[in-house]
């Protein structure tokens, strides 16, 4: 098990972008992809994730790397783990780490580098000095850390299959507030409906309606927190066909109605303030 000087509570995960380190208390479970590389340093416990159609359980002391534009999502619902998550754009990297701009690992896990391996001490140094180093120096340090990781992985070019998944997910993210169906996606992207169904069920691990509803719920949750719009307006602006559907789907996800959620959030905010 890797030992760093970071004092991270059980089930607490830290998200570190290229230049900002900020605490988060939850994961995005939704299948997604982004231009950035995502590296998870698992300190303790087990980090469960779904990456490019395969389920992985990454144990303490190992490193997980999701390449640029690779479809992935966390499946850690109940299992406890301590992790540090580094998210950085490959265009900012130098040295051998820059390969990650066009390549992805054949296997995303670096299993249990030794406790005294340089990667752990460098990560510890980066965490301690993230606010002292200027951007250029910090990126050089991050590039060196990733170069050590890349040196222990086999990389291949991004696959056409992954690009198809990305096209579908991006299309859904651009149009989820509209009347959206598998047939419309298939027609606009020149794909078969059966192929899209296969990607959702066998690669992304959810159905098309589940994915669209989750996107809509994320949008609705933001509006409930940040606006005074009525629940009906929020339902319509988030893409739900009726208020009844919005209430049903929201209740299934959050175990409360949208109105109850807003009241609870307002109460929590007032308590903090």
C-alpha positions, 0 to 999 in steps of 0.5 A: 500500500502506498504511503503519502503524507496526504491525510485523505479520509476513507472514501474521500477522493481528491480531483487535481486539474492541471493547475488546481487541486480541489476536494470532491466528495463524489464521482460522476458515475455517468459514462463520459469522455474528455480531452484530458487524461485522467490518472487515479492513484489508488492509495487504499481500498479498491477503485472500481471503474468501467473503461472502454467496455471493460470493468476494472477493480484497481487495488491500493498501491496501483495506478489507473490511467484513462487516455484522452477521449476514452469512455469511462465512468466510476462504479464505486457506489459502496466500496471504500477507497482513498484515491488521488485523481489527476486530470490534465490535458495532454497538450500541456505535457512534454517528454514521453508523456506527450504520447498520450495526446494520440495514444491510449494504454492497452491495459490502463493499470500499472499494478503496484509500483514499489512503495519506494518507487520515485512516482510516489515521492514525486506525487507527494512533492507535487501535492505539497508544493502545488501552490508554490510552483509556477505553472510551467514548473508544475507541468514539468513535474506532472509530465515527469510523473506521467512519463514514469507511468507511461514507461510502464505501460504499452500504448496504442493509437486511439481506436475507431471504435472509441471514436464512434462511442465518443460521437454518440455521447457527444451528440447526446450531450448536445441534444439531450434537452430535445425530443431524442430517440435512438432512431434520431441519433442513428439517422443523424450519425449514419449508424444503425439503431442496433449498433447504437443499442449494442454500444449502450448495453455492452460498452457503456453499461446502461440503456439509451433512455437511462443515459439521456435521463441522467443527463437531464437530471444533471441539468435539472439539479443545477437549475434547482440549485442555481435558479428560482425557476418553477419545477415545471419550467426546469422539467421542460428546459431539461428535456423531460416530456412531462412533469410526471416523468420528471418527478418519477425519474428524479424520485428514483435517482434522489429518493425525493421529489425535485421540490423536496430536493430544492428545499433540502439544498436551500436549508443546507446552504442557509445552515452553512452561511 
